[in-house]
Every structure is written in structure tokens, then in C-alpha cells.
Amino acid sequence: MAAVALPLVVGCQFLVFKVCVKNHTDYYLDEFASKEAGALTYPDGVIKTLAPGDSASSGGYTMGSYDFRAKFDVSDSSVCDDTVELLGVEIASTNLCITYEVQAIAKGDCTDEIYATLDYVL
């Protein structure tokens, strides 16, 4: 009887990550959407109506590059843009937390901008 070598599958582990979103602005975050980096359009946002000071999270991200877009309800003309887009953000081995804040700038007619900081967390 001949011996046959069979492949042994010990187990497959698919890493799935979360993205948390913190709204540290004075404005409502109307929609937070994500897509694979380079995709043409964003699907409907996974987080909607996030109040100032609140946070939320979205799961199901695998390792790869993503684009993220946050739209804020800004009626204040001092804010330069109501949309913040982050392109080509890598998720490799940890969860991601995106914090949105406002900072003062000197740029034409607007004096404030909403910006994002990224923190990779376990």
C-alpha cells in the first residue's frame, strides 16, 4: 500500500477590523462612508447622524487600503469645507479610530477647517 500525502489544513483565520469614528467638532456628522481605495463611488454611509461629542464604529474591514468620507452639517460660512475625505488609508493589523476636530486657519474667507487624525488601536 502506497502512502499518500494529503495537505493538512489547520485552520484559516480571516482578520476583520473595526473603524471607530469620533466627532469632536461642534457640528453633526451627517454621514460617514467608506470604500476600497480607488473605487469610483461611495456606497451609502455606514454611520449617519453622529452628534457632536459622540462616537460610533463600523466593522467588517479586512486588510487593505480604504477611502473614507465624512460629511458634516455645516451652515457656518467660517468653515472651509463640510466634507473630509481620507484616501488610501491602510488597515493591516489593528483597528482604526478616526477623530474629527476643528482647527483655526487663515484661508480666504474661511477661518476654520475640519480635519481628521488617525489612531491605530488594538
Secondary structure by P-SEA (a helix, b strand, c coil): cbbbbbbbbcbbbbbbbbbbbbcccccccccccccccccccccccccccccccccccccccccccbbbbbbcccccccccccbbbbcccccccbbbbbbbbbbbbbcccccbbbbbbbbbcc
